[in-house]
């Protein structure tokens, strides 16, 4: 997944079609507070030496929650989050970064006052970051889950097209991999064959040490319908 795994995803419902012409303006105090905070962040001096760097740490209470969160995510990686484990494997670190940003925004003046208290992220701040982490997780499940499903369908269409062009009725899985290895890995081929078998496009039968793939002629003649059936 590489680059894709490094983003936080958000797909809120569109308000198009339900907007109000007479909507209220943003409160002036809210605007001023936001503007002041942004100005303070922009004016943060760039650390030119090691001595000028500020290091944030989690409080003992926050560390306990952080450790618990790590294991909660970790145990899901081989299971419900397996299809997006590259992204999910980075979620714990993302939550810590969000907690750090929240702490920084709320304590910007204190952080540069050399008071140790202001360099410690509280349990409350970390828990608020967890809320955001769970929010981004749900949106990532929707987006990456859709991408995964689309990729599976694309692989299935590719494989069915290859089988049709080769006019094959039966082939060993090993020989089939030689045909598609430029596009599909062994694991991808196995997963795609399982998907096709579940939808009655092929039948997989073990013969000795190899798998033989029998193609259903009724479906192979209707490749244009594959995308709708899968």
C-alpha positions in Angstrom: 0.0 0.0 0.0 3.0 2.2 0.6 2.1 5.9 0.1 -1.6 5.3 0.5 -1.0 3.9 4.0 0.4 7.2 5.3 -2.8 9.3 4.8 -5.7 9.8 7.2 -9.0 9.6 5.3 -12.2 11.5 5.8 -15.4 11.2 3.7 -18.1 13.2 5.5 -21.6 13.2 3.9 -22.1 16.0 1.4 -24.5 18.8 2.3 -25.3 19.4 -1.3 -29.0 19.5 -1.7 -29.6 20.4 1.9 -27.9 23.7 2.3 -29.5 26.7 3.9 -29.4 30.0 2.1 -29.9 31.9 5.3 -27.1 30.2 7.2 -25.6 32.1 10.1 -22.2 33.6 10.0 -19.4 32.2 12.2 -19.3 33.9 15.6 -16.7 36.7 15.7 -15.2 35.5 19.0 -14.7 32.1 17.5 -13.0 33.6 14.4 -10.7 35.7 16.6 -9.8 32.8 18.8 -9.0 30.7 15.7 -7.0 33.5 14.1 -5.0 34.1 17.3 -4.2 30.4 17.6 -3.0 30.1 14.0 -0.9 33.2 14.3 0.8 31.8 17.4 1.5 28.5 15.6 3.0 30.4 12.6 5.3 32.4 14.9 6.9 29.3 16.4 10.7 29.7 16.0 12.4 27.0 14.0 14.9 25.0 16.2 18.3 25.6 14.8 20.2 23.5 17.4 19.7 20.3 19.4 19.3 22.4 22.6 16.4 24.3 21.1 14.4 21.2 20.3 11.4 20.4 22.5 10.5 16.8 23.2 7.0 15.8 24.3 6.3 12.7 26.5 3.2 10.9 27.5 2.2 11.1 31.2 2.2 7.7 33.0 -1.6 7.5 32.8 -1.5 8.3 29.1 1.2 5.7 28.5 -1.1 3.0 30.0 -3.9 3.9 27.7 -1.5 4.2 24.8 -0.1 0.7 25.5 -3.7 -0.7 25.7 -4.6 0.9 22.4 -1.5 -0.6 20.7 -2.5 -4.1 21.6 -6.2 -3.6 20.7 -5.1 -2.6 17.2 -2.4 -5.2 17.0 -4.7 -8.2 17.6 -7.0 -7.0 14.8 -4.2 -6.8 12.1 -4.3 -10.5 11.2 -8.1 -10.5 11.3 -10.6 -7.8 10.6 -7.9 -5.3 9.5 -5.8 -7.8 7.5 -6.8 -6.3 4.1 -5.6 -2.9 5.2 -2.9 -3.8 7.7 -0.3 -1.4 6.1 -2.6 1.5 7.0 -3.9 0.0 10.3 -0.3 -0.8 11.4 0.4 2.9 11.4 -2.8 3.9 13.2 -1.3 3.7 16.7 1.6 6.1 15.7 -1.0 8.4 14.1 -3.0 8.6 17.3 0.2 9.6 19.3 1.0 12.3 16.7 -2.6 13.6 16.9 -2.3 13.7 20.7 0.9 15.6 20.4 -0.6 18.1 18.0 -3.6 18.7 20.3 -1.3 19.2 23.3 0.8 21.6 21.3 -2.1 23.7 20.1 -3.5 24.0 23.6 -0.2 24.7 25.4 1.8 26.6 22.9 2.8 29.4 25.2 3.7 27.0 28.1 5.8 24.7 25.9 8.3 27.5 25.2 8.4 28.6 28.9 10.8 25.8 29.9 8.3 24.5 32.5 8.5 20.6 32.3 4.7 20.3 33.0 3.9 21.6 29.5 6.0 19.0 27.8 3.8 16.1 29.1 0.8 14.9 27.1 -2.1 14.1 29.5 -4.4 11.1 29.5 -7.3 13.3 28.6 -5.6 14.6 25.6 -4.5 11.2 24.4 -8.1 9.9 24.8 -9.4 12.7 22.7 -6.8 11.8 20.0 -8.2 8.2 20.3 -11.7 9.5 19.4 -10.2 11.0 16.2 -8.2 7.9 15.5 -11.4 5.7 15.7 -13.1 8.3 13.4 -10.4 8.0 10.8 -10.4 4.2 11.1 -14.0 4.0 10.2 -13.5 6.2 7.1 -10.4 4.2 6.1 -12.4 1.0 6.4 -14.9 2.4 3.9 -12.4 3.8 1.5 -9.8 1.1 1.5 -12.4 -1.6 1.7 -13.9 -0.3 -1.4 -10.5 -0.1 -3.1 -9.8 -3.7 -2.1 -13.1 -4.9 -3.5 -12.5 -3.0 -6.7 -9.0 -4.6 -7.0 -10.4 -8.1 -6.5 -13.1 -7.5 -9.2 -10.4 -6.2 -11.5 -8.2 -9.2 -10.9 -11.2 -11.5 -11.5 -12.1 -9.7 -14.8 -8.5 -10.0 -15.9 -8.3 -13.7 -15.2 -11.7 -14.6 -16.8 -10.6 -12.6 -19.9 -7.3 -14.6 -20.1 -9.2 -17.9 -19.8 -11.6 -16.9 -22.5 -8.9 -15.7 -24.9 -7.0 -19.0 -24.3 -10.3 -20.9 -25.0 -9.4 -23.1 -22.0 -11.8 -25.5 -20.3 -9.3 -26.9 -17.8 -5.8 -26.0 -16.7 -3.6 -26.6 -13.7 -3.1 -23.8 -11.3 0.7 -24.0 -11.9 0.3 -23.5 -15.7 -2.3 -20.8 -15.1 0.2 -18.9 -12.9 2.7 -19.0 -15.7 0.2 -17.2 -18.0 -0.7 -14.5 -15.5 2.4 -14.1 -13.4 3.2 -10.8 -14.9 0.0 -9.4 -13.4 -0.9 -11.7 -10.5 1.3 -13.1 -7.7 0.6 -16.7 -6.5 -1.3 -15.4 -3.6 -3.4 -13.0 -5.7 -4.1 -15.9 -8.2 -5.3 -18.1 -5.3 -7.5 -15.4 -3.9 -9.0 -14.6 -7.3 -9.6 -18.3 -8.1 -11.4 -18.6 -4.7 -13.6 -15.6 -5.6 -14.4 -17.1 -9.0 -15.2 -20.5 -7.5 -17.5 -18.9 -4.9 -19.4 -17.4 -7.9 -19.4 -20.6 -9.9 -17.1 -19.5 -12.6 -14.6 -22.2 -12.0 -14.2 -25.4 -10.0 -11.0 -26.2 -8.2 -10.1 -29.9 -7.7 -7.0 -31.3 -6.1 -5.3 -33.9 -8.4 -2.3 -35.4 -6.7 -0.1 -32.5 -5.6 -1.6 -29.9 -8.0 -4.9 -28.1 -8.4 -6.8 -28.5 -11.6 -9.1 -25.6 -12.6 -12.2 -26.4 -14.5 -13.9 -23.5 -16.2 -17.7 -23.2 -16.3 -18.5 -22.7 -20.0 -21.9 -21.1 -19.2 -20.3 -18.2 -17.4 -17.1 -17.9 -19.4 -19.2 -16.9 -22.4 -20.6 -13.9 -20.5 -17.6 -12.1 -19.3 -19.4 -8.7 -19.6 -21.6 -9.8 -16.7 -18.8 -10.7 -14.3 -18.5 -7.3 -12.7 -22.2 -7.3 -11.8 -22.1 -10.8 -10.3 -18.9 -10.5 -8.2 
